[in-house]
Amino acid sequence: MAANATASGSESPGAVPAAGAARRGIAQSAPPEAYFVVSAIFHYLGPAFAVLLFARVDVLGVAWLRIASAALIFAVWRRPWRNVRGAWRLLLAWGAVLAVMNSTFYMAIDRLPLGTVAAIEFFPVIILAALGTRTVRNLAALALAVPGVYLLTDVALEGDALGVAFAFANAALFATYIVVSHRAAQRGDVPGIDLLGSAMLIAAVVATPIGAWAAVPAFTDPVAIAAGIGVGVSSSVIPYVTDQLAMARMARSTYALMVALLPAVATVIGVVVLAQLPSALEAVGVALVILGVAVHRDAEAH
């Protein structure tokens, strides 16, 4: 990860690059799976903040607050516009995906249970994982993880038809997010987090005509503003940054398979935080997902 610090007058010319190299070394010392787990945890904390906001702000307004607050944080933290190096086509696609994906996700969870939306989200990701399967071992890993997710989510495609449509749109966009984000993380010439920051700024522009009007009531509500910033940090800053750190050293198919851990993480959080004991079938689902991820081997990792 490139350093953003500015050397003071008393620092030697090599001080800032040395500091940046040290931070990159620390980031690369952790296994990519650890970054994915952090992303998975915040994947569920973010919607919790968002649901609290739905009572104060329209759904599309919450999506806009999430994107706009994250864009502001990236702008201050990374100043990413200084370091794009001809990646505009990638950034435009990534920004559009982030804006529309977040909006359709909130429109879906406003109409359907979060578990149903999460299960639908996994459908196209299975295809990504299968496309990258090159060995019998990894095919077996996929065969273990998929039924595990089914047992955990118990998906039922019923209820609000528009909600189901939004959920499938979000699922397709989430798969696209994985493809585009992985491409950015693997570029090498520009830090993926800087590209992410630029994409988030573009997402804020795309999302403004979609949801800014719905966020107007929050501008005079300090609690709503604070919650909106919380949603941005927990849903679009921490998980997307850790996604970049994981994807930089993880094959796309491996990341796609590890998405199966999301409902398993949610179940574990329910046990630890909420004392919600899983059923026997849910416990089997957790075991199958964990076993599938453990069996998988990333032949493309570097």
Secondary structure, DSSP 8 states (H G I E B T S, - for coil): --------TTS-TTHHHHHHHHHHHHHHHS-HHHHHHHHHHHHHHHHHHHHHHTTTS-HHHHHHHHHHHHHHHHHHHH-GGGS-TT-HHHHHHHHHHHHHHHHHHHHHHTTS-HHHHHHHHHHHHHHHHHHT--SHHHHHHHHHHHHHHHHHH-----S-HHHHHHHHHHHHHHHHHHHHHHHHHT--SS-HHHHHHHHHHHHHHHHHHHHGGGGGGGGG-HHHHHHHHHHHIIIIIHHHHHHHHHHTTS-HHHHHHHTTHHHHHHHHHHHHHH-----HHHHHHHHHHHHHHHH---TT--
